[in-house]
Amino acid sequence: MINNFENAQHDMRTGYGYGASGVFSSGLVWLCAAAAVLRYEVNTGIWTLIIGGMMIFPLSMLIGKLAGISGSHTNGNPLGRSAMEGTVWMIMSIPLAYGLSMVKPEWFFQGMLLIIGGRYLTFSSLYGMRAYWLLGGLLAVAAWVLFALQAGAFYSALAGAVTEIIFGTVLFGLFRKSRSSSTDAVTDA
């Protein structure tokens, strides 16, 4: 049982590689949705994001394993339950975005940018990383700018893809750097 908040955050960061594979996987799903909008139609892109969203966790676990990330936290880590609660909240919010699509289809993607951006804000506490405030804020600002510009579904989905793929890559770089630093510290001792 982990009873220190900072230790619980460190356990989450270490076990999930700063959340890099999850953010990156989500970006790939957004990219597939953008491609579906471009190739087929907006509704195909919507369903690609919804169904693809169900594949984010298994995809992130696969990518994580290939990158040497364990993909688990210590039993008894109280933040593990918090991560699941955030996921349930996000899933419960998807019908709101779908409802927006009934008015204007591209609003689905803008609504999802806000929902997912809000979820990433909670990752700041989960992982103990302020970078997630930046990621959540960027997605929220993108949603509002795209809405104000009356941007189409393709550009809205592409904004989610680009933002998350870049952020996931940066997070992975930070994780690798921290892992090599701690390895160097152990080797030096």
BELNOR-V774725 format. One record per residue. N is the residue number from 1. RES is the residue in one small letter. OMEGA is omega as a letter, one per 30 degrees, with the letter a starting at -180 (NA if undefined). NEAR is the number of other C-alpha atoms within 12 Angstrom. Layout:
BEGIN
<<N,RES,OMEGA,NEAR> <N,RES,OMEGA,NEAR>>
END
This chain:
BEGIN
<<1,m,l,15> <2,i,a,19> <3,n,l,15> <4,n,a,14> <5,f,a,19> <6,e,l,19> <7,n,l,23> <8,a,l,28> <9,q,l,32> <10,h,l,28> <11,d,l,32> <12,m,l,39> <13,r,a,38> <14,t,a,31> <15,g,a,32> <16,y,l,39> <17,g,a,42> <18,y,a,44> <19,g,a,49> <20,a,a,47> <21,s,l,41> <22,g,l,37> <23,v,a,43> <24,f,l,35> <25,s,l,37> <26,s,l,46> <27,g,l,37> <28,l,l,36> <29,v,l,36> <30,w,l,43> <31,l,l,34> <32,c,l,33> <33,a,l,39> <34,a,l,36> <35,a,l,26> <36,a,l,25> <37,v,a,29> <38,l,a,22> <39,r,a,14> <40,y,a,18> <41,e,a,20> <42,v,a,30> <43,n,l,27> <44,t,l,25> <45,g,l,37> <46,i,a,44> <47,w,l,28> <48,t,l,29> <49,l,a,41> <50,i,a,28> <51,i,l,19> <52,g,l,27> <53,g,l,32> <54,m,a,22> <55,m,a,22> <56,i,a,30> <57,f,l,26> <58,p,l,18> <59,l,l,25> <60,s,l,34> <61,m,l,28> <62,l,l,21> <63,i,l,29> <64,g,l,32> <65,k,l,20> <66,l,a,14> <67,a,l,20> <68,g,l,22> <69,i,a,28> <70,s,l,24> <71,g,l,30> <72,s,l,26> <73,h,a,30> <74,t,l,24> <75,n,l,16> <76,g,l,18> <77,n,a,26> <78,p,l,25> <79,l,l,35> <80,g,l,30> <81,r,l,18> <82,s,l,23> <83,a,l,28> <84,m,l,18> <85,e,l,18> <86,g,l,25> <87,t,l,25> <88,v,l,17> <89,w,a,20> <90,m,a,28> <91,i,l,22> <92,m,a,17> <93,s,a,24> <94,i,l,30> <95,p,l,19> <96,l,l,22> <97,a,l,31> <98,y,l,28> <99,g,l,19> <100,l,a,21> <101,s,l,25> <102,m,l,16> <103,v,a,12> <104,k,a,22> <105,p,a,31> <106,e,l,38> <107,w,l,35> <108,f,a,41> <109,f,l,52> <110,q,l,43> <111,g,l,37> <112,m,l,44> <113,l,l,45> <114,l,a,35> <115,i,a,34> <116,i,l,44> <117,g,l,35> <118,g,l,29> <119,r,l,34> <120,y,l,39> <121,l,l,28> <122,t,l,31> <123,f,l,37> <124,s,l,28> <125,s,a,28> <126,l,a,39> <127,y,a,36> <128,g,a,26> <129,m,l,28> <130,r,l,19> <131,a,l,26> <132,y,l,32> <133,w,l,26> <134,l,l,23> <135,l,l,37> <136,g,l,32> <137,g,l,26> <138,l,l,29> <139,l,l,38> <140,a,l,31> <141,v,l,26> <142,a,l,35> <143,a,a,38> <144,w,l,24> <145,v,l,20> <146,l,l,30> <147,f,a,26> <148,a,l,14> <149,l,a,16> <150,q,a,20> <151,a,l,24> <152,g,a,29> <153,a,a,41> <154,f,a,36> <155,y,l,33> <156,s,l,45> <157,a,l,44> <158,l,l,37> <159,a,l,35> <160,g,a,46> <161,a,a,33> <162,v,a,30> <163,t,a,36> <164,e,l,39> <165,i,l,27> <166,i,a,24> <167,f,l,34> <168,g,l,34> <169,t,l,28> <170,v,l,24> <171,l,l,30> <172,f,l,31> <173,g,l,20> <174,l,l,22> <175,f,l,31> <176,r,l,24> <177,k,a,16> <178,s,l,19> <179,r,l,22> <180,s,l,15> <181,s,a,14> <182,s,l,15> <183,t,l,13> <184,d,a,12> <185,a,l,11> <186,v,a,10> <187,t,a,9> <188,d,a,9> <189,a,NA,7>>
END
